[in-house]
Amino acid sequence: MTHSEEQEPQGWRKLCEMAQEERNPKKLAALLERINRLLTMHENKSRHAS
């Protein structure tokens, strides 16, 4: 695992792969919401840790 991968929120790459393949608009929207929530939480944690 590289240093940059350690700083990524766990699971977000898999969610991105799933979103890339999803053709159902409602399922895609739900995946994008999950990705956004995950990244926002990670960003907030990173800000408070520094």
The 8 nearest C-alpha neighbors of each residue, nearest first, counted from 0:
[[1, 4, 2, 5, 3, 6, 7, 9],
 [2, 0, 4, 3, 5, 6, 7, 9],
 [1, 3, 5, 4, 6, 0, 7, 8],
 [4, 2, 6, 5, 1, 7, 0, 8],
 [5, 3, 7, 1, 6, 2, 0, 8],
 [6, 4, 2, 3, 7, 1, 0, 8],
 [5, 7, 3, 4, 8, 2, 9, 45],
 [8, 6, 4, 5, 9, 3, 11, 41],
 [9, 7, 41, 11, 10, 6, 38, 37],
 [8, 10, 11, 7, 12, 5, 37, 4],
 [11, 9, 13, 12, 8, 14, 7, 37],
 [10, 12, 14, 13, 9, 8, 15, 34],
 [11, 13, 15, 14, 10, 16, 9, 8],
 [14, 12, 16, 15, 10, 11, 17, 18],
 [13, 15, 17, 11, 12, 16, 18, 10],
 [16, 14, 12, 18, 13, 17, 19, 11],
 [17, 15, 13, 19, 14, 18, 12, 20],
 [16, 18, 14, 20, 15, 19, 21, 13],
 [19, 17, 15, 21, 20, 16, 27, 30],
 [18, 20, 16, 17, 21, 15, 22, 27],
 [19, 21, 17, 18, 22, 16, 15, 27],
 [22, 20, 18, 27, 19, 23, 17, 26],
 [21, 23, 24, 20, 27, 26, 18, 19],
 [22, 24, 26, 25, 21, 27, 28, 20],
 [25, 23, 27, 26, 28, 22, 21, 29],
 [26, 24, 28, 27, 23, 29, 30, 22],
 [25, 27, 29, 23, 28, 24, 30, 21],
 [28, 26, 24, 30, 25, 29, 18, 21],
 [27, 29, 31, 25, 26, 30, 24, 32],
 [30, 28, 26, 32, 27, 31, 25, 33],
 [31, 29, 33, 27, 32, 28, 18, 34],
 [30, 32, 34, 28, 33, 29, 35, 27],
 [31, 33, 35, 29, 30, 34, 36, 28],
 [34, 32, 30, 36, 31, 35, 37, 29],
 [35, 33, 31, 37, 32, 36, 38, 30],
 [34, 36, 32, 38, 33, 37, 39, 31],
 [37, 35, 33, 39, 34, 38, 32, 40],
 [36, 38, 34, 40, 35, 39, 33, 41],
 [37, 39, 41, 35, 40, 36, 42, 34],
 [40, 38, 42, 36, 41, 37, 35, 43],
 [39, 41, 43, 37, 42, 38, 36, 44],
 [42, 40, 38, 44, 39, 43, 8, 45],
 [41, 43, 39, 45, 40, 44, 38, 46],
 [42, 44, 40, 46, 45, 41, 39, 47],
 [45, 43, 41, 47, 42, 46, 48, 40],
 [44, 46, 42, 48, 43, 47, 41, 49],
 [47, 45, 43, 44, 48, 49, 42, 41],
 [48, 46, 44, 45, 49, 43, 42, 41],
 [47, 49, 45, 46, 44, 43, 42, 41],
 [48, 47, 46, 45, 44, 43, 42, 41]]
